[in-house]
Amino acid sequence: MNIKEALHNFNELVMFKHTVFSLPFIMIAMVVSAQGWFGFSLLFLGLVAATSARSFAMAFNRFVDRDVDKDNPRTANRPSVDGRVSPKQQLLFIIVSASIFIVVSYFINDLAFTLSLPFLIILGAYSLFKRFSYLAHLFLGLALGLAPIAGAIAVLGEVPLWTFLLSIGVMFWVAGFDLLYALQDMEYDKRVGLHSIPARFGLEGTLKISRSFHFITVCFWFAFAVIAPVGNMTIIAVALASATLFWEQYVVSRGLENINQAFFTANGYLGIVFLIFVILDFVWM
């Protein structure tokens, strides 16, 4: 195997492009905390920390899920299952990613370093949670909801109230779209005994819960826009995010074949647009 193939396999293993879900919210928290530009040094450290933390989480998830992924037609061709990335290579990647995150956290500030290991434990725990509780979707949301908290810690060395509002919104946003994505595995989860909301509540129940989660998301993000030291552009950002979530729910309700379109398109752009409008708040101040 050459270097190009290896890089491709590891990229497929951890899906680097999915960093687009959490990274914008780290940056939003950093911009608001700094009331504008926070410097190239923190930008570099933040990007490395975010990428290494997410790489750890995804690689750990793939590693512990090998036994269930190999029999699921949707996941049977993942590099962690089909032999392209061996278990030893996965373990090494997990250790290296975790080590990079901890080291980078040390260079950010004391609080970031202190919380680096607890954060990694939360990020990894999701992979085990679905073995015994259908609330795993919320735990995944909690893991990604750490993103704004991490951003505020990087800049301020503390966590202001508005950060929790933004983070709780992220938690229910992620849980809401993860429920839609998990509908693809509903029958498989039932068959093998994995815990998920789709497996327990069925299609209609899952759609209702997902809508409820996204309604909660909008409420917390509007509260963030009101309480945080931001301007009107952030309120517009929340309004656009609300419209995006409405579209996502509508598209999936029309047919499950639209899940991937809603999952990648709607949620991929949501965070980026949110970040752009928050930045505009400080550009025009």
C-alpha positions in Angstrom: 0.0 0.0 0.0 1.4 3.4 -1.0 1.1 6.6 1.0 -1.7 8.0 -1.1 -3.8 4.8 -0.6 -3.1 4.9 3.2 -4.2 8.5 3.5 -7.3 7.8 1.5 -8.2 4.8 3.8 -7.6 6.8 7.0 -9.6 9.7 5.6 -12.4 7.3 4.9 -12.0 5.8 8.4 -12.5 9.1 10.3 -14.4 11.1 7.6 -12.4 14.3 8.0 -15.1 16.2 6.0 -17.5 15.7 8.8 -15.5 18.1 11.0 -17.7 20.7 9.3 -20.4 19.8 11.9 -18.4 20.8 15.0 -15.6 23.1 13.8 -17.8 26.2 12.9 -19.3 26.2 16.5 -15.8 26.1 18.0 -14.9 29.1 15.9 -18.2 30.8 16.7 -17.4 30.6 20.4 -13.9 31.8 19.9 -15.1 34.8 17.8 -17.7 35.8 20.4 -15.3 35.2 23.3 -12.7 37.4 21.7 -15.3 39.9 20.4 -13.7 39.5 17.0 -10.3 38.2 15.8 -8.5 35.9 18.4 -5.1 35.6 16.6 -3.4 33.2 14.3 -1.8 31.3 17.2 -5.1 30.3 18.7 -6.6 29.6 15.3 -3.8 27.1 14.6 -4.1 25.5 18.0 -7.9 25.4 17.8 -7.8 23.7 14.4 -5.3 21.1 15.5 -7.2 20.4 18.7 -10.6 20.1 16.9 -9.2 17.8 14.2 -7.3 15.5 16.6 -10.2 15.3 19.0 -12.7 14.4 16.3 -10.2 12.0 14.7 -9.8 10.2 18.1 -13.6 10.0 18.5 -14.3 8.6 15.0 -11.4 6.2 15.0 -12.4 4.9 18.5 -16.0 4.5 17.3 -14.9 2.6 14.2 -12.6 0.4 16.3 -15.2 -0.7 18.9 -18.0 -1.0 16.4 -16.2 -3.5 14.1 -18.3 -6.4 15.4 -21.6 -4.7 14.4 -20.4 -2.9 11.3 -19.2 -6.1 9.6 -22.7 -7.5 9.4 -24.5 -4.3 8.5 -24.7 -3.8 4.7 -24.4 -0.1 5.0 -21.2 -0.2 7.0 -19.6 -3.5 5.8 -17.2 -1.7 3.4 -15.7 0.6 6.0 -11.8 0.5 6.2 -12.1 -0.7 9.8 -14.1 -3.7 8.7 -12.8 -4.8 5.3 -9.1 -5.0 6.3 -7.8 -1.8 4.7 -6.9 -0.5 8.2 -5.9 -3.2 10.6 -7.0 -3.1 14.3 -3.4 -2.4 15.3 -3.2 0.6 12.9 -6.5 1.8 14.3 -5.3 1.6 17.9 -2.1 3.5 17.0 -4.1 6.2 15.2 -6.4 6.5 18.3 -3.4 6.9 20.6 -1.7 9.4 18.4 -4.8 11.5 18.0 -5.5 11.5 21.7 -1.9 12.5 22.5 -1.9 15.3 20.0 -5.1 16.7 21.5 -3.7 16.6 25.0 -0.4 18.2 24.0 -2.1 21.0 22.1 -4.5 21.6 25.0 -1.4 22.1 27.2 -0.2 24.9 25.0 -3.7 26.5 24.9 -4.1 27.1 28.7 -4.4 25.4 32.0 -8.1 24.8 31.9 -8.0 23.3 28.4 -5.2 20.9 29.6 -7.1 20.0 32.7 -10.3 19.1 30.8 -8.6 17.4 27.9 -8.8 13.9 29.3 -12.4 14.3 30.5 -13.3 15.6 27.1 -11.7 12.6 25.4 -13.6 10.2 27.7 -16.9 11.8 26.7 -16.0 11.7 23.0 -15.2 8.0 23.3 -18.1 7.0 25.5 -20.7 7.5 22.8 -19.4 4.4 21.0 -20.2 2.3 24.0 -23.4 4.1 25.0 -25.6 2.6 22.2 -24.8 -0.9 23.5 -27.2 -0.3 26.5 -29.3 2.9 26.0 -31.3 4.4 23.2 -30.3 7.8 24.5 -27.0 7.4 22.7 -28.2 10.0 20.2 -28.2 12.6 22.9 -24.8 11.5 24.1 -23.5 12.0 20.6 -25.0 15.5 20.8 -23.3 16.1 24.1 -20.0 15.1 22.6 -20.3 17.6 19.7 -21.9 20.1 22.1 -18.5 20.3 23.8 -17.3 22.3 20.7 -18.5 25.8 21.8 -17.3 25.1 25.4 -13.9 24.2 24.1 -13.8 27.4 21.9 -14.6 29.7 24.9 -12.1 27.9 27.1 -9.4 28.4 24.5 -9.9 32.2 24.4 -11.2 33.1 27.9 -10.0 30.3 30.1 -13.5 30.0 31.5 -17.0 29.2 30.3 -19.6 32.0 30.3 -23.4 31.3 30.4 -24.0 32.0 26.7 -21.6 29.2 25.8 -23.9 26.7 27.5 -26.9 28.0 25.6 -25.0 27.6 22.3 -23.7 24.1 23.4 -27.1 22.8 24.4 -28.5 24.0 21.0 -25.7 22.0 19.3 -26.4 19.0 21.4 -30.1 18.8 20.3 -29.2 19.8 16.8 -26.8 16.9 16.4 -29.1 14.4 18.2 -32.0 15.5 16.0 -30.2 14.9 12.7 -28.5 11.7 14.1 -32.0 10.3 14.6 -32.8 10.9 11.0 -29.6 9.3 9.9 -30.2 6.3 12.2 -33.4 5.5 10.5 -31.3 3.8 7.9 -30.2 1.2 10.5 -33.6 0.8 12.2 -34.3 -2.8 11.2 -30.7 -3.8 11.6 -30.6 -2.4 15.2 -33.8 -4.3 16.0 -32.3 -7.5 14.7 -29.0 -7.4 16.5 -30.3 -5.7 19.7 -28.6 -2.4 19.4 -30.3 0.5 21.3 -31.6 3.4 19.2 -34.6 5.6 19.2 -35.7 4.4 15.7 -35.5 0.8 16.9 -37.6 1.6 19.9 -40.1 4.1 18.7 -40.3 3.4 14.9 -40.4 5.7 12.0 -43.2 8.1 13.0 -42.1 8.3 16.6 -38.5 9.1 15.6 -39.6 11.8 13.2 -41.6 13.4 16.0 -38.7 13.2 18.5 -36.3 14.6 15.9 -38.6 17.6 15.2 -38.9 18.2 19.0 -35.1 18.1 19.3 -34.7 20.7 16.5 -37.4 22.9 18.1 -35.4 22.9 21.3 -32.3 23.7 19.3 -33.8 26.8 17.8 -35.0 27.9 21.3 -31.5 27.6 22.8 -29.9 29.3 19.8 -32.2 32.2 20.0 -31.5 32.5 23.7 -27.8 32.5 22.9 -28.3 35.3 20.3 -30.2 37.4 22.9 -27.8 36.8 25.9 -24.4 36.7 24.2 -22.5 39.9 23.3 -23.5 39.7 19.7 -25.5 41.8 17.3 -28.4 41.4 14.8 -26.5 39.4 12.3 -26.4 36.5 14.8 -30.2 36.7 15.2 -30.4 36.4 11.4 -28.0 33.4 11.6 -30.3 31.7 14.0 -33.3 32.4 11.8 -31.5 30.9 8.8 -30.5 27.9 10.8 -34.2 27.5 11.8 -35.3 27.5 8.2 -32.6 25.0 7.3 -33.8 22.6 10.0 -37.4 23.0 8.9 -36.3 22.1 5.3 -34.3 19.1 6.6 -37.3 17.8 8.4 -39.6 18.4 5.4 -37.2 16.6 3.0 -36.9 13.5 5.2 -40.6 13.4 5.8 -41.1 13.1 2.0 -39.0 9.9 1.8 -36.2 8.2 3.6 -34.2 8.2 0.3 -33.6 11.9 1.1 -31.8 11.2 4.4 -28.2 11.6 3.0 -29.1 14.8 1.1 -30.6 16.3 4.3 -27.8 15.0 6.5 -24.8 16.2 4.5 -26.2 19.2 2.7 -28.4 20.9 5.3 -26.2 20.3 8.3 -23.0 20.8 6.5 -23.9 24.3 5.4 -25.8 25.3 8.6 -22.7 25.7 10.8 -20.7 27.5 8.1 -23.5 30.0 7.4 -24.0 30.5 11.2 -20.2 31.3 11.6 -20.2 33.7 8.7 -23.0 35.8 10.1 -21.5 35.8 13.6 -18.2 37.1 12.0 -20.2 39.8 10.2 -21.5 41.0 13.5 -18.0 41.9 14.5 -16.9 43.1 11.1 -19.6 45.7 11.1 -19.4 46.8 14.7 
